[in-house]
Amino acid sequence: MSRDPRRRTRDPHRRTRDPHRRTRDRGQAAIEYLGFLPVLLIVGLAGLQLGLAAYAAQQAGTAARAAARAAATTDDENAPAPEAAGYASVSSWIASRATITVNGGTAVVKVDIPRVLPFVNLDPVQKTAVMPTPDEEDRP
């Protein structure tokens, strides 16, 4: 018996397509996403925490320079106090977390970094700025 090449016979080992196969896989992507969501959330919050730490460090440096500049030029009675100049130079939510200490022309600012991740405890940022004070013969 010769076989007609145009006629296709069904291979018994060939896998048939099940029309209900796709319905059994429905929801798998949602479950995988739910499993990955905590990791994605922690990575995002860690990036936010890092950004807050950098912003607090930048603001601490600005406050230290402003306070040291005000301390070096306290000849004028109308000049603000060095600590007040430091607090005024930063944003309000950083100023509420800052501690400014001025000694001569040196200002030290310590800012507590706000916490976003509960298990991450960062040390406060500390910045120091020194401005030269005018000598007695340099004063007008």
Secondary structure, DSSP 4 states (H G I P E B T S, - for coil): -PPPTTS----TTSPPPPTTHHHHTTTHHHHHHHHHHHHHHHHHHHHHHHHHHHHHHHHHHHHHHHHHHHHHTTTSTTSPPHHHHHHHTS-HHHHTTEEEEEETTEEEEEEPPPPSSTT--PPPEEEEEE-PPPPGGG--
